[in-house]
Amino acid sequence: MSDRIAVEEVDSVTPPPKARVEDAGESTRETFERKRDYLSGFLAEKPQGLSPVEPGGETYEAVIEALKEIFDPEIPVNIYELGLIYNVEVTPEGHAAVTMTLTTPHCPVAESMPGEVELRVGAVPGIGTVDVNLVWDPPWDPSKMSDEARLELGML
């Protein structure tokens, strides 16, 4: 049994004709025309508004911006990027709770920093009361800093 492949030499090959929509005719175009745009409902839908107190909401983000205006006096980085803010909660009633720490319990601003946080966050429109919870567990360490803070301090 012999399997042979036949080889034929040619000078050129005629390219196949290209399909065109105009060649399909009107009846075919009507048949394949989209009857319903599946994106129309999606595109017409208005975005769901975020609650102002959720992350991404107006009040919550204003609290974060207020925290970013407070700088550690010994390190030229704001306390949010420094990783001193562990949690921020904002209620629809305008109550904000900020859980934070300091770089060390013996920090020179240990007495004044929580008060400054309370004043700054309390000045945000929509915030009525502020609780600042100063915690030491987990202890702060440089790994809690944002990349922006590390870059500012030459640690990247």
C-alpha positions, -999 to 999 in steps of 0.1 A, spaced: 0 0 0 15 32 -11 4 67 1 15 93 -23 8 129 -22 2 145 -56 19 178 -61 6 203 -87 25 234 -96 5 265 -104 14 301 -113 -13 318 -93 -45 312 -74 -77 332 -81 -88 347 -48 -124 338 -37 -150 365 -41 -156 387 -10 -190 386 6 -207 420 7 -239 431 24 -251 447 -7 -250 414 -25 -273 398 1 -304 416 -12 -331 435 7 -350 404 19 -320 389 36 -310 422 52 -345 424 68 -343 388 80 -309 394 97 -316 429 110 -315 431 148 -350 431 160 -341 443 195 -310 460 207 -300 440 238 -280 469 251 -308 495 248 -322 487 283 -287 486 298 -277 519 283 -310 536 291 -308 526 327 -297 554 350 -268 545 374 -279 536 409 -269 563 432 -245 554 459 -255 561 495 -236 591 506 -223 572 536 -209 541 517 -174 540 503 -175 560 471 -204 581 484 -201 618 488 -201 621 526 -178 591 531 -153 604 505 -154 639 521 -145 623 555 -115 605 538 -104 638 522 -106 655 556 -84 627 571 -59 632 542 -55 669 553 -40 658 587 -3 653 586 20 635 611 42 663 625 73 641 624 67 625 590 57 646 559 28 622 550 -9 625 559 -22 600 585 -45 583 560 -16 574 536 6 566 565 -18 538 574 -29 552 608 -66 550 599 -78 515 603 -115 520 597 -141 547 588 -178 542 593 -205 568 585 -242 564 593 -271 580 574 -278 600 606 -245 617 602 -225 598 628 -189 590 619 -167 565 637 -130 566 630 -107 538 643 -71 548 642 -37 542 658 -5 561 661 30 550 651 39 544 687 21 548 721 48 573 730 41 595 700 44 632 709 9 638 694 -8 609 712 -30 634 731 -37 659 704 -40 638 672 -74 621 681 -88 655 689 -77 669 656 -92 640 638 -125 646 656 -125 683 647 -116 678 610 -141 650 605 -168 669 624 -163 698 601 -174 677 571 -209 687 558 -234 660 568 -214 648 598 -229 656 632 -211 635 657 -177 619 656 -162 591 677 -125 585 674 -113 552 687 -76 550 693 -64 514 693 -30 498 697 -39 463 684 -29 456 657 2 478 662 12 500 634 41 491 612 55 505 579 37 478 559 5 496 565 16 527 545 3 533 510 26 531 480 23 570 478 36 573 513 65 549 507 74 569 476 72 602 495 96 588 521 119 572 496 111 536 506 102 524 471 
